[in-house]
């Protein structure tokens, strides 16, 4: 397997050289506490619905509806479940499902929002 190459290089003071990171995402900027909280929500969902059940595909509108419902629960001050984490989970699932539809790994019929 080949190593991808952007053709651009970054040189370090030590003389070491490597491909630049521009356009690859800054994973080092992701908030670790928030990511951990959402990972725990993924774990709870796996116990309730089965591991990776959501990857089988659900309409995009269901994720948005649920995310908004959880956001309104946060705004109303409800603490009966982790609403912020549930909203984030739904938005991540929306983004991933939309990408899988785009790459034809899930049916276009699931794309019911524009």
Biopython code that builds the backbone (N, CA, C, O; Angstrom):
import numpy as np
from Bio.PDB.StructureBuilder import StructureBuilder

atoms = [
    (1, "UNK", "N", (0.842, -1.173, 0.000)),
    (1, "UNK", "CA", (0.000, 0.000, 0.000)),
    (1, "UNK", "C", (0.889, 1.240, 0.000)),
    (1, "UNK", "O", (1.878, 1.298, 0.731)),
    (2, "UNK", "N", (0.538, 2.232, -0.821)),
    (2, "UNK", "CA", (1.356, 3.435, -0.915)),
    (2, "UNK", "C", (1.015, 4.439, 0.173)),
    (2, "UNK", "O", (-0.059, 4.376, 0.771)),
    (3, "UNK", "N", (1.922, 5.355, 0.425)),
    (3, "UNK", "CA", (1.705, 6.458, 1.353)),
    (3, "UNK", "C", (1.265, 7.664, 0.535)),
    (3, "UNK", "O", (1.960, 8.078, -0.393)),
    (4, "UNK", "N", (0.109, 8.228, 0.881)),
    (4, "UNK", "CA", (-0.392, 9.398, 0.169)),
    (4, "UNK", "C", (0.548, 10.581, 0.358)),
    (4, "UNK", "O", (1.208, 10.693, 1.391)),
    (5, "UNK", "N", (0.609, 11.464, -0.637)),
    (5, "UNK", "CA", (1.548, 12.577, -0.614)),
    (5, "UNK", "C", (0.875, 13.811, -1.212)),
    (5, "UNK", "O", (0.432, 13.779, -2.360)),
    (6, "UNK", "N", (0.798, 14.896, -0.444)),
    (6, "UNK", "CA", (0.205, 16.140, -0.937)),
    (6, "UNK", "C", (1.164, 16.896, -1.840)),
    (6, "UNK", "O", (0.753, 17.783, -2.589)),
    (7, "UNK", "N", (2.442, 16.546, -1.769)),
    (7, "UNK", "CA", (3.455, 17.274, -2.530)),
    (7, "UNK", "C", (3.980, 18.491, -1.786)),
    (7, "UNK", "O", (4.890, 19.166, -2.268)),
    (8, "UNK", "N", (3.418, 18.779, -0.615)),
    (8, "UNK", "CA", (3.863, 19.912, 0.196)),
    (8, "UNK", "C", (4.587, 19.365, 1.420)),
    (8, "UNK", "O", (4.223, 18.315, 1.949)),
    (9, "UNK", "N", (5.601, 20.076, 1.859)),
    (9, "UNK", "CA", (6.413, 19.609, 2.973)),
    (9, "UNK", "C", (6.513, 20.642, 4.076)),
    (9, "UNK", "O", (6.474, 21.846, 3.822)),
    (10, "UNK", "N", (6.643, 20.164, 5.297)),
    (10, "UNK", "CA", (6.951, 21.008, 6.442)),
    (10, "UNK", "C", (8.309, 20.561, 6.962)),
    (10, "UNK", "O", (8.539, 19.375, 7.202)),
    (11, "UNK", "N", (9.196, 21.520, 7.131)),
    (11, "UNK", "CA", (10.533, 21.220, 7.661)),
    (11, "UNK", "C", (10.591, 21.715, 9.100)),
    (11, "UNK", "O", (10.182, 22.838, 9.393)),
    (12, "UNK", "N", (11.096, 20.881, 9.988)),
    (12, "UNK", "CA", (11.220, 21.211, 11.396)),
    (12, "UNK", "C", (12.642, 21.679, 11.696)),
    (12, "UNK", "O", (13.566, 21.368, 10.944)),
    (13, "UNK", "N", (12.826, 22.428, 12.795)),
    (13, "UNK", "CA", (14.157, 22.928, 13.139)),
    (13, "UNK", "C", (15.219, 21.827, 13.260)),
    (13, "UNK", "O", (16.411, 22.090, 13.103)),
    (14, "UNK", "N", (14.784, 20.611, 13.537)),
    (14, "UNK", "CA", (15.719, 19.492, 13.678)),
    (14, "UNK", "C", (16.231, 18.996, 12.331)),
    (14, "UNK", "O", (17.191, 18.228, 12.264)),
    (15, "UNK", "N", (15.569, 19.450, 11.243)),
    (15, "UNK", "CA", (15.913, 18.960, 9.915)),
    (15, "UNK", "C", (14.940, 17.907, 9.414)),
    (15, "UNK", "O", (14.963, 17.553, 8.235)),
    (16, "UNK", "N", (14.088, 17.403, 10.293)),
    (16, "UNK", "CA", (13.088, 16.412, 9.909)),
    (16, "UNK", "C", (12.059, 17.058, 8.981)),
    (16, "UNK", "O", (11.730, 18.236, 9.125)),
    (17, "UNK", "N", (11.558, 16.271, 8.028)),
    (17, "UNK", "CA", (10.595, 16.758, 7.049)),
    (17, "UNK", "C", (9.421, 15.792, 6.998)),
    (17, "UNK", "O", (9.592, 14.580, 7.123)),
    (18, "UNK", "N", (8.238, 16.342, 6.813)),
    (18, "UNK", "CA", (7.068, 15.493, 6.606)),
    (18, "UNK", "C", (6.016, 16.257, 5.822)),
    (18, "UNK", "O", (6.115, 17.473, 5.653)),
    (19, "UNK", "N", (5.007, 15.537, 5.342)),
    (19, "UNK", "CA", (3.891, 16.119, 4.617)),
    (19, "UNK", "C", (3.168, 17.109, 5.524)),
    (19, "UNK", "O", (3.111, 16.895, 6.735)),
    (20, "UNK", "N", (2.612, 18.194, 4.965)),
    (20, "UNK", "CA", (1.881, 19.156, 5.789)),
    (20, "UNK", "C", (0.567, 18.547, 6.261)),
    (20, "UNK", "O", (0.118, 17.525, 5.740)),
    (21, "UNK", "N", (-0.038, 19.185, 7.248)),
    (21, "UNK", "CA", (-1.313, 18.670, 7.752)),
    (21, "UNK", "C", (-2.504, 19.476, 7.250)),
    (21, "UNK", "O", (-3.640, 19.206, 7.642)),
    (22, "UNK", "N", (-2.264, 20.452, 6.397)),
    (22, "UNK", "CA", (-3.336, 21.312, 5.880)),
    (22, "UNK", "C", (-4.403, 20.487, 5.164)),
    (22, "UNK", "O", (-4.088, 19.645, 4.322)),
    (23, "UNK", "N", (-5.669, 20.737, 5.507)),
    (23, "UNK", "CA", (-6.783, 20.077, 4.851)),
    (23, "UNK", "C", (-7.058, 18.661, 5.332)),
    (23, "UNK", "O", (-7.906, 17.973, 4.763)),
    (24, "UNK", "N", (-6.363, 18.215, 6.364)),
    (24, "UNK", "CA", (-6.523, 16.841, 6.856)),
    (24, "UNK", "C", (-7.345, 16.773, 8.134)),
    (24, "UNK", "O", (-7.628, 15.686, 8.639)),
    (25, "UNK", "N", (-7.726, 17.927, 8.654)),
    (25, "UNK", "CA", (-8.454, 17.955, 9.924)),
    (25, "UNK", "C", (-7.483, 18.098, 11.076)),
    (25, "UNK", "O", (-6.384, 17.545, 11.037)),
    (26, "UNK", "N", (-7.874, 18.827, 12.089)),
    (26, "UNK", "CA", (-7.035, 19.040, 13.266)),
    (26, "UNK", "C", (-7.601, 18.245, 14.430)),
    (26, "UNK", "O", (-8.292, 18.779, 15.297)),
    (27, "UNK", "N", (-7.292, 16.965, 14.429)),
    (27, "UNK", "CA", (-7.773, 16.074, 15.479)),
    (27, "UNK", "C", (-7.242, 16.477, 16.847)),
    (27, "UNK", "O", (-7.864, 16.194, 17.871)),
    (28, "UNK", "N", (-6.087, 17.141, 16.861)),
    (28, "UNK", "CA", (-5.518, 17.587, 18.126)),
    (28, "UNK", "C", (-6.326, 18.717, 18.756)),
    (28, "UNK", "O", (-6.103, 19.058, 19.917)),
    (29, "UNK", "N", (-7.267, 19.307, 18.004)),
    (29, "UNK", "CA", (-8.100, 20.378, 18.538)),
    (29, "UNK", "C", (-9.457, 19.881, 19.038)),
    (29, "UNK", "O", (-10.228, 20.666, 19.591)),
    (30, "UNK", "N", (-9.759, 18.612, 18.857)),
    (30, "UNK", "CA", (-11.026, 18.065, 19.343)),
    (30, "UNK", "C", (-11.062, 18.122, 20.873)),
    (30, "UNK", "O", (-10.052, 17.855, 21.525)),
    (31, "UNK", "N", (-12.216, 18.470, 21.449)),
    (31, "UNK", "CA", (-12.321, 18.582, 22.907)),
    (31, "UNK", "C", (-12.434, 17.204, 23.560)),
    (31, "UNK", "O", (-13.453, 16.532, 23.400)),
    (32, "UNK", "N", (-11.412, 16.777, 24.287)),
    (32, "UNK", "CA", (-11.401, 15.402, 24.812)),
    (32, "UNK", "C", (-12.527, 15.069, 25.780)),
    (32, "UNK", "O", (-13.056, 13.958, 25.728)),
    (33, "UNK", "N", (-12.911, 15.978, 26.653)),
    (33, "UNK", "CA", (-13.992, 15.691, 27.606)),
    (33, "UNK", "C", (-15.321, 15.513, 26.872)),
    (33, "UNK", "O", (-16.099, 14.613, 27.189)),
    (34, "UNK", "N", (-15.572, 16.370, 25.899)),
    (34, "UNK", "CA", (-16.817, 16.268, 25.128)),
    (34, "UNK", "C", (-16.835, 14.986, 24.300)),
    (34, "UNK", "O", (-17.860, 14.308, 24.227)),
    (35, "UNK", "N", (-15.716, 14.655, 23.682)),
    (35, "UNK", "CA", (-15.634, 13.422, 22.882)),
    (35, "UNK", "C", (-15.860, 12.218, 23.786)),
    (35, "UNK", "O", (-16.553, 11.277, 23.400)),
    (36, "UNK", "N", (-15.283, 12.238, 24.984)),
    (36, "UNK", "CA", (-15.469, 11.127, 25.929)),
    (36, "UNK", "C", (-16.944, 11.008, 26.329)),
    (36, "UNK", "O", (-17.481, 9.903, 26.393)),
    (37, "UNK", "N", (-17.595, 12.140, 26.596)),
    (37, "UNK", "CA", (-19.007, 12.113, 26.984)),
    (37, "UNK", "C", (-19.869, 11.524, 25.866)),
    (37, "UNK", "O", (-20.785, 10.746, 26.135)),
    (38, "UNK", "N", (-19.584, 11.886, 24.625)),
    (38, "UNK", "CA", (-20.347, 11.342, 23.493)),
    (38, "UNK", "C", (-20.008, 9.865, 23.295)),
    (38, "UNK", "O", (-20.889, 9.079, 22.947)),
    (39, "UNK", "N", (-18.763, 9.474, 23.507)),
    (39, "UNK", "CA", (-18.382, 8.059, 23.407)),
    (39, "UNK", "C", (-19.147, 7.225, 24.436)),
    (39, "UNK", "O", (-19.563, 6.105, 24.139)),
    (40, "UNK", "N", (-19.332, 7.760, 25.629)),
    (40, "UNK", "CA", (-20.130, 7.056, 26.645)),
    (40, "UNK", "C", (-21.575, 6.935, 26.190)),
    (40, "UNK", "O", (-22.221, 5.921, 26.453)),
    (41, "UNK", "N", (-22.092, 7.956, 25.511)),
    (41, "UNK", "CA", (-23.463, 7.884, 24.992)),
    (41, "UNK", "C", (-23.555, 6.807, 23.907)),
    (41, "UNK", "O", (-24.537, 6.067, 23.851)),
    (42, "UNK", "N", (-22.542, 6.719, 23.053)),
    (42, "UNK", "CA", (-22.500, 5.645, 22.058)),
    (42, "UNK", "C", (-22.525, 4.276, 22.753)),
    (42, "UNK", "O", (-23.200, 3.355, 22.294)),
    (43, "UNK", "N", (-21.796, 4.155, 23.844)),
    (43, "UNK", "CA", (-21.758, 2.892, 24.591)),
    (43, "UNK", "C", (-23.137, 2.547, 25.157)),
    (43, "UNK", "O", (-23.585, 1.405, 25.058)),
    (44, "UNK", "N", (-23.804, 3.535, 25.747)),
    (44, "UNK", "CA", (-25.142, 3.289, 26.295)),
    (44, "UNK", "C", (-26.121, 2.896, 25.184)),
    (44, "UNK", "O", (-26.953, 2.008, 25.370)),
    (45, "UNK", "N", (-26.018, 3.556, 24.037)),
    (45, "UNK", "CA", (-26.879, 3.222, 22.909)),
    (45, "UNK", "C", (-26.625, 1.822, 22.387)),
    (45, "UNK", "O", (-27.559, 1.123, 21.994)),
    (46, "UNK", "N", (-25.359, 1.406, 22.381)),
    (46, "UNK", "CA", (-25.011, 0.052, 21.926)),
    (46, "UNK", "C", (-25.637, -0.994, 22.844)),
    (46, "UNK", "O", (-26.092, -2.038, 22.377)),
    (47, "UNK", "N", (-25.661, -0.718, 24.137)),
    (47, "UNK", "CA", (-26.284, -1.650, 25.087)),
    (47, "UNK", "C", (-27.798, -1.711, 24.887)),
    (47, "UNK", "O", (-28.400, -2.778, 25.003)),
    (48, "UNK", "N", (-28.410, -0.566, 24.585)),
    (48, "UNK", "CA", (-29.861, -0.500, 24.451)),
    (48, "UNK", "C", (-30.356, -1.049, 23.112)),
    (48, "UNK", "O", (-31.338, -1.790, 23.069)),
    (49, "UNK", "N", (-29.672, -0.684, 22.011)),
    (49, "UNK", "CA", (-30.166, -1.008, 20.666)),
    (49, "UNK", "C", (-29.324, -2.027, 19.904)),
    (49, "UNK", "O", (-29.736, -2.509, 18.849)),
    (50, "UNK", "N", (-28.159, -2.354, 20.427)),
    (50, "UNK", "CA", (-27.242, -3.234, 19.714)),
    (50, "UNK", "C", (-26.105, -2.420, 19.109)),
    (50, "UNK", "O", (-26.285, -1.281, 18.679)),
    (51, "UNK", "N", (-24.947, -3.033, 19.092)),
    (51, "UNK", "CA", (-23.767, -2.329, 18.609)),
    (51, "UNK", "C", (-23.905, -1.948, 17.137)),
    (51, "UNK", "O", (-24.192, -2.793, 16.290)),
    (52, "UNK", "N", (-23.698, -0.682, 16.850)),
    (52, "UNK", "CA", (-23.726, -0.141, 15.488)),
    (52, "UNK", "C", (-25.064, -0.316, 14.781)),
    (52, "UNK", "O", (-25.115, -0.295, 13.551)),
    (53, "UNK", "N", (-26.143, -0.489, 15.530)),
    (53, "UNK", "CA", (-27.479, -0.597, 14.955)),
    (53, "UNK", "C", (-27.791, 0.569, 14.033)),
    (53, "UNK", "O", (-28.366, 0.381, 12.961)),
    (54, "UNK", "N", (-27.413, 1.772, 14.446)),
    (54, "UNK", "CA", (-27.733, 2.972, 13.681)),
    (54, "UNK", "C", (-27.060, 2.985, 12.312)),
    (54, "UNK", "O", (-27.529, 3.655, 11.392)),
    (55, "UNK", "N", (-25.963, 2.245, 12.180)),
    (55, "UNK", "CA", (-25.261, 2.206, 10.892)),
    (55, "UNK", "C", (-26.051, 1.471, 9.816)),
    (55, "UNK", "O", (-25.714, 1.552, 8.635)),
    (56, "UNK", "N", (-27.099, 0.756, 10.214)),
    (56, "UNK", "CA", (-27.961, 0.099, 9.229)),
    (56, "UNK", "C", (-28.762, 1.131, 8.434)),
    (56, "UNK", "O", (-29.255, 0.835, 7.345)),
    (57, "UNK", "N", (-28.890, 2.334, 8.979)),
    (57, "UNK", "CA", (-29.523, 3.424, 8.259)),
    (57, "UNK", "C", (-30.855, 3.841, 8.831)),
    (57, "UNK", "O", (-31.725, 3.009, 9.090)),
    (58, "UNK", "N", (-31.008, 5.130, 9.025)),
    (58, "UNK", "CA", (-32.255, 5.750, 9.461)),
    (58, "UNK", "C", (-32.420, 7.040, 8.666)),
    (58, "UNK", "O", (-31.428, 7.632, 8.242)),
    (59, "UNK", "N", (-33.651, 7.482, 8.458)),
    (59, "UNK", "CA", (-33.850, 8.736, 7.729)),
    (59, "UNK", "C", (-33.150, 9.905, 8.431)),
    (59, "UNK", "O", (-33.155, 9.992, 9.659)),
    (60, "UNK", "N", (-32.558, 10.785, 7.655)),
    (60, "UNK", "CA", (-31.846, 11.934, 8.215)),
    (60, "UNK", "C", (-32.750, 12.790, 9.096)),
    (60, "UNK", "O", (-32.300, 13.340, 10.101)),
    (61, "UNK", "N", (-34.022, 12.903, 8.724)),
    (61, "UNK", "CA", (-34.944, 13.735, 9.501)),
    (61, "UNK", "C", (-35.115, 13.231, 10.926)),
    (61, "UNK", "O", (-35.361, 14.027, 11.831)),
    (62, "UNK", "N", (-34.989, 11.928, 11.143)),
    (62, "UNK", "CA", (-35.126, 11.384, 12.500)),
    (62, "UNK", "C", (-34.002, 11.864, 13.401)),
    (62, "UNK", "O", (-34.223, 12.173, 14.572)),
    (63, "UNK", "N", (-32.778, 11.925, 12.843)),
    (63, "UNK", "CA", (-31.643, 12.426, 13.636)),
    (63, "UNK", "C", (-31.830, 13.897, 13.990)),
    (63, "UNK", "O", (-31.567, 14.303, 15.121)),
    (64, "UNK", "N", (-32.285, 14.700, 13.020)),
    (64, "UNK", "CA", (-32.462, 16.126, 13.284)),
    (64, "UNK", "C", (-33.582, 16.361, 14.282)),
    (64, "UNK", "O", (-33.445, 17.196, 15.176)),
    (65, "UNK", "N", (-34.684, 15.643, 14.145)),
    (65, "UNK", "CA", (-35.800, 15.770, 15.078)),
    (65, "UNK", "C", (-35.347, 15.444, 16.496)),
    (65, "UNK", "O", (-35.647, 16.179, 17.437)),
    (66, "UNK", "N", (-34.632, 14.353, 16.643)),
    (66, "UNK", "CA", (-34.175, 13.938, 17.966)),
    (66, "UNK", "C", (-33.144, 14.917, 18.520)),
    (66, "UNK", "O", (-33.187, 15.247, 19.705)),
    (67, "UNK", "N", (-32.224, 15.384, 17.686)),
    (67, "UNK", "CA", (-31.221, 16.359, 18.146)),
    (67, "UNK", "C", (-31.907, 17.623, 18.657)),
    (67, "UNK", "O", (-31.565, 18.135, 19.723)),
    (68, "UNK", "N", (-32.873, 18.120, 17.892)),
    (68, "UNK", "CA", (-33.587, 19.332, 18.311)),
    (68, "UNK", "C", (-34.371, 19.117, 19.601)),
    (68, "UNK", "O", (-34.399, 19.986, 20.472)),
    (69, "UNK", "N", (-35.003, 17.961, 19.717)),
    (69, "UNK", "CA", (-35.760, 17.654, 20.938)),
    (69, "UNK", "C", (-34.827, 17.667, 22.152)),
    (69, "UNK", "O", (-35.167, 18.226, 23.195)),
    (70, "UNK", "N", (-33.654, 17.051, 22.011)),
    (70, "UNK", "CA", (-32.694, 17.037, 23.127)),
    (70, "UNK", "C", (-32.144, 18.433, 23.415)),
    (70, "UNK", "O", (-31.922, 18.780, 24.575)),
    (71, "UNK", "N", (-31.925, 19.230, 22.382)),
    (71, "UNK", "CA", (-31.453, 20.610, 22.587)),
    (71, "UNK", "C", (-32.501, 21.406, 23.367)),
    (71, "UNK", "O", (-32.157, 22.162, 24.275)),
    (72, "UNK", "N", (-33.783, 21.238, 23.013)),
    (72, "UNK", "CA", (-34.835, 21.942, 23.750)),
    (72, "UNK", "C", (-34.917, 21.463, 25.195)),
    (72, "UNK", "O", (-35.244, 22.247, 26.085)),
    (73, "UNK", "N", (-34.626, 20.189, 25.440)),
    (73, "UNK", "CA", (-34.584, 19.693, 26.826)),
    (73, "UNK", "C", (-33.430, 20.345, 27.582)),
    (73, "UNK", "O", (-33.574, 20.684, 28.756)),
    (74, "UNK", "N", (-32.290, 20.524, 26.923)),
    (74, "UNK", "CA", (-31.165, 21.227, 27.565)),
    (74, "UNK", "C", (-31.588, 22.652, 27.910)),
    (74, "UNK", "O", (-31.375, 23.114, 29.031)),
    (75, "UNK", "N", (-32.189, 23.347, 26.939)),
    (75, "UNK", "CA", (-32.609, 24.736, 27.155)),
    (75, "UNK", "C", (-33.646, 24.860, 28.268)),
    (75, "UNK", "O", (-33.698, 25.873, 28.965)),
    (76, "UNK", "N", (-34.472, 23.822, 28.431)),
    (76, "UNK", "CA", (-35.500, 23.839, 29.477)),
    (76, "UNK", "C", (-34.942, 23.425, 30.839)),
    (76, "UNK", "O", (-35.653, 23.468, 31.843)),
    (77, "UNK", "N", (-33.673, 23.026, 30.873)),
    (77, "UNK", "CA", (-33.058, 22.657, 32.143)),
    (77, "UNK", "C", (-33.356, 21.250, 32.607)),
    (77, "UNK", "O", (-33.205, 20.952, 33.792)),
    (78, "UNK", "N", (-33.771, 20.383, 31.715)),
    (78, "UNK", "CA", (-34.060, 18.995, 32.094)),
    (78, "UNK", "C", (-32.758, 18.221, 32.304)),
    (78, "UNK", "O", (-31.818, 18.330, 31.516)),
    (79, "UNK", "N", (-32.727, 17.446, 33.371)),
    (79, "UNK", "CA", (-31.535, 16.660, 33.708)),
    (79, "UNK", "C", (-31.854, 15.182, 33.880)),
    (79, "UNK", "O", (-31.101, 14.462, 34.535)),
    (80, "UNK", "N", (-32.969, 14.715, 33.297)),
    (80, "UNK", "CA", (-33.385, 13.335, 33.463)),
    (80, "UNK", "C", (-32.559, 12.360, 32.619)),
    (80, "UNK", "O", (-32.579, 11.155, 32.870)),
    (81, "UNK", "N", (-31.848, 12.866, 31.640)),
    (81, "UNK", "CA", (-30.916, 12.067, 30.842)),
    (81, "UNK", "C", (-29.880, 13.017, 30.254)),
    (81, "UNK", "O", (-30.076, 14.231, 30.299)),
    (82, "UNK", "N", (-28.792, 12.502, 29.708)),
    (82, "UNK", "CA", (-27.742, 13.386, 29.160)),
    (82, "UNK", "C", (-28.164, 13.972, 27.801)),
    (82, "UNK", "O", (-27.764, 13.480, 26.747)),
    (83, "UNK", "N", (-28.972, 15.023, 27.854)),
    (83, "UNK", "CA", (-29.557, 15.576, 26.634)),
    (83, "UNK", "C", (-28.522, 16.190, 25.694)),
    (83, "UNK", "O", (-28.635, 16.030, 24.479)),
    (84, "UNK", "N", (-27.522, 16.884, 26.221)),
    (84, "UNK", "CA", (-26.504, 17.480, 25.344)),
    (84, "UNK", "C", (-25.746, 16.387, 24.590)),
    (84, "UNK", "O", (-25.489, 16.515, 23.393)),
    (85, "UNK", "N", (-25.389, 15.314, 25.295)),
    (85, "UNK", "CA", (-24.689, 14.200, 24.663)),
    (85, "UNK", "C", (-25.572, 13.526, 23.619)),
    (85, "UNK", "O", (-25.094, 13.136, 22.554)),
    (86, "UNK", "N", (-26.871, 13.390, 23.928)),
    (86, "UNK", "CA", (-27.799, 12.781, 22.974)),
    (86, "UNK", "C", (-27.947, 13.658, 21.731)),
    (86, "UNK", "O", (-28.025, 13.143, 20.616)),
    (87, "UNK", "N", (-27.986, 14.978, 21.915)),
    (87, "UNK", "CA", (-28.061, 15.884, 20.765)),
    (87, "UNK", "C", (-26.805, 15.751, 19.907)),
    (87, "UNK", "O", (-26.890, 15.669, 18.682)),
    (88, "UNK", "N", (-25.657, 15.728, 20.547)),
    (88, "UNK", "CA", (-24.400, 15.578, 19.808)),
    (88, "UNK", "C", (-24.358, 14.242, 19.078)),
    (88, "UNK", "O", (-23.922, 14.174, 17.930)),
    (89, "UNK", "N", (-24.812, 13.178, 19.740)),
    (89, "UNK", "CA", (-24.850, 11.859, 19.095)),
    (89, "UNK", "C", (-25.687, 11.917, 17.828)),
    (89, "UNK", "O", (-25.265, 11.430, 16.779)),
    (90, "UNK", "N", (-26.867, 12.508, 17.922)),
    (90, "UNK", "CA", (-27.746, 12.588, 16.761)),
    (90, "UNK", "C", (-27.132, 13.401, 15.632)),
    (90, "UNK", "O", (-27.290, 13.043, 14.465)),
    (91, "UNK", "N", (-26.442, 14.477, 15.948)),
    (91, "UNK", "CA", (-25.807, 15.275, 14.896)),
    (91, "UNK", "C", (-24.647, 14.515, 14.253)),
    (91, "UNK", "O", (-24.452, 14.591, 13.040)),
    (92, "UNK", "N", (-23.886, 13.790, 15.052)),
    (92, "UNK", "CA", (-22.805, 12.965, 14.484)),
    (92, "UNK", "C", (-23.377, 11.862, 13.597)),
    (92, "UNK", "O", (-22.851, 11.591, 12.518)),
    (93, "UNK", "N", (-24.453, 11.229, 14.057)),
    (93, "UNK", "CA", (-25.087, 10.175, 13.257)),
    (93, "UNK", "C", (-25.652, 10.756, 11.967)),
    (93, "UNK", "O", (-25.587, 10.112, 10.920)),
    (94, "UNK", "N", (-26.204, 11.964, 12.029)),
    (94, "UNK", "CA", (-26.703, 12.652, 10.832)),
    (94, "UNK", "C", (-25.569, 12.861, 9.832)),
    (94, "UNK", "O", (-25.713, 12.539, 8.652)),
    (95, "UNK", "N", (-24.448, 13.396, 10.297)),
    (95, "UNK", "CA", (-23.312, 13.677, 9.420)),
    (95, "UNK", "C", (-22.784, 12.393, 8.794)),
    (95, "UNK", "O", (-22.520, 12.347, 7.593)),
    (96, "UNK", "N", (-22.631, 11.349, 9.607)),
    (96, "UNK", "CA", (-22.114, 10.075, 9.102)),
    (96, "UNK", "C", (-23.086, 9.429, 8.124)),
    (96, "UNK", "O", (-22.669, 8.923, 7.083)),
    (97, "UNK", "N", (-24.367, 9.440, 8.442)),
    (97, "UNK", "CA", (-25.364, 8.850, 7.548)),
    (97, "UNK", "C", (-25.406, 9.599, 6.228)),
    (97, "UNK", "O", (-25.468, 8.980, 5.166)),
    (98, "UNK", "N", (-25.373, 10.924, 6.282)),
    (98, "UNK", "CA", (-25.370, 11.729, 5.056)),
    (98, "UNK", "C", (-24.148, 11.390, 4.189)),
    (98, "UNK", "O", (-24.266, 11.298, 2.967)),
    (99, "UNK", "N", (-22.985, 11.205, 4.810)),
    (99, "UNK", "CA", (-21.783, 10.829, 4.059)),
    (99, "UNK", "C", (-21.928, 9.440, 3.452)),
    (99, "UNK", "O", (-21.518, 9.212, 2.314)),
    (100, "UNK", "N", (-22.508, 8.513, 4.205)),
    (100, "UNK", "CA", (-22.693, 7.152, 3.687)),
    (100, "UNK", "C", (-23.694, 7.122, 2.533)),
    (100, "UNK", "O", (-23.550, 6.322, 1.609)),
    (101, "UNK", "N", (-24.701, 7.986, 2.581)),
    (101, "UNK", "CA", (-25.638, 8.101, 1.465)),
    (101, "UNK", "C", (-24.892, 8.646, 0.244)),
    (101, "UNK", "O", (-25.035, 8.129, -0.864)),
    (102, "UNK", "N", (-24.101, 9.687, 0.459)),
    (102, "UNK", "CA", (-23.329, 10.307, -0.636)),
    (102, "UNK", "C", (-22.402, 9.296, -1.304)),
    (102, "UNK", "O", (-22.252, 9.299, -2.526)),
    (103, "UNK", "N", (-21.783, 8.433, -0.505)),
    (103, "UNK", "CA", (-20.838, 7.435, -1.028)),
    (103, "UNK", "C", (-21.516, 6.127, -1.410)),
    (103, "UNK", "O", (-20.859, 5.117, -1.661)),
    (104, "UNK", "N", (-22.871, 6.168, -1.450)),
    (104, "UNK", "CA", (-23.690, 5.036, -1.895)),
    (104, "UNK", "C", (-23.529, 3.777, -1.029)),
    (104, "UNK", "O", (-23.652, 2.652, -1.514)),
    (105, "UNK", "N", (-23.252, 3.996, 0.262)),
    (105, "UNK", "CA", (-23.196, 2.874, 1.199)),
    (105, "UNK", "C", (-24.515, 2.710, 1.943)),
    (105, "UNK", "O", (-24.744, 1.708, 2.621)),
    (106, "UNK", "N", (-25.384, 3.722, 1.801)),
    (106, "UNK", "CA", (-26.751, 3.657, 2.317)),
    (106, "UNK", "C", (-27.674, 4.187, 1.227)),
    (106, "UNK", "O", (-27.243, 4.973, 0.383)),
    (107, "UNK", "N", (-28.950, 3.764, 1.234)),
    (107, "UNK", "CA", (-29.859, 4.166, 0.164)),
    (107, "UNK", "C", (-30.206, 5.652, 0.176)),
    (107, "UNK", "O", (-30.338, 6.266, 1.235)),
    (108, "UNK", "N", (-30.347, 6.206, -0.996)),
    (108, "UNK", "CA", (-30.696, 7.628, -1.193)),
    (108, "UNK", "C", (-32.036, 7.954, -0.527)),
    (108, "UNK", "O", (-32.263, 9.101, -0.143)),
    (109, "UNK", "N", (-32.911, 6.986, -0.385)),
    (109, "UNK", "CA", (-34.228, 7.209, 0.219)),
    (109, "UNK", "C", (-34.126, 7.724, 1.655)),
    (109, "UNK", "O", (-35.074, 8.334, 2.150)),
    (110, "UNK", "N", (-33.013, 7.497, 2.328)),
    (110, "UNK", "CA", (-32.835, 7.988, 3.701)),
    (110, "UNK", "C", (-32.584, 9.493, 3.746)),
    (110, "UNK", "O", (-32.684, 10.110, 4.806)),
    (111, "UNK", "N", (-32.260, 10.075, 2.609)),
    (111, "UNK", "CA", (-31.970, 11.510, 2.524)),
    (111, "UNK", "C", (-33.281, 12.270, 2.354)),
    (111, "UNK", "O", (-33.647, 12.662, 1.246)),
    (112, "UNK", "N", (-33.977, 12.471, 3.460)),
    (112, "UNK", "CA", (-35.289, 13.105, 3.405)),
    (112, "UNK", "C", (-35.290, 14.548, 3.889)),
    (112, "UNK", "O", (-36.351, 15.107, 4.166)),
    (113, "UNK", "N", (-34.118, 15.153, 3.992)),
    (113, "UNK", "CA", (-33.974, 16.592, 4.268)),
    (113, "UNK", "C", (-32.965, 17.161, 3.274)),
    (113, "UNK", "O", (-32.116, 16.431, 2.761)),
    (114, "UNK", "N", (-33.052, 18.418, 3.013)),
    (114, "UNK", "CA", (-32.130, 19.042, 2.049)),
    (114, "UNK", "C", (-31.184, 19.961, 2.723)),
    (114, "UNK", "O", (-30.340, 20.570, 2.065)),
]
sb = StructureBuilder()
sb.init_structure("model")
sb.init_model(0)
sb.init_chain("A")
sb.init_seg("    ")
for serial, (resi, resn, name, xyz) in enumerate(atoms, 1):
    if name == "N":
        sb.init_residue(resn, " ", resi, " ")
    sb.init_atom(name, np.array(xyz, "f"), 0.0, 1.0, " ", f" {name:<3s}", serial, name[0])
structure = sb.get_structure()
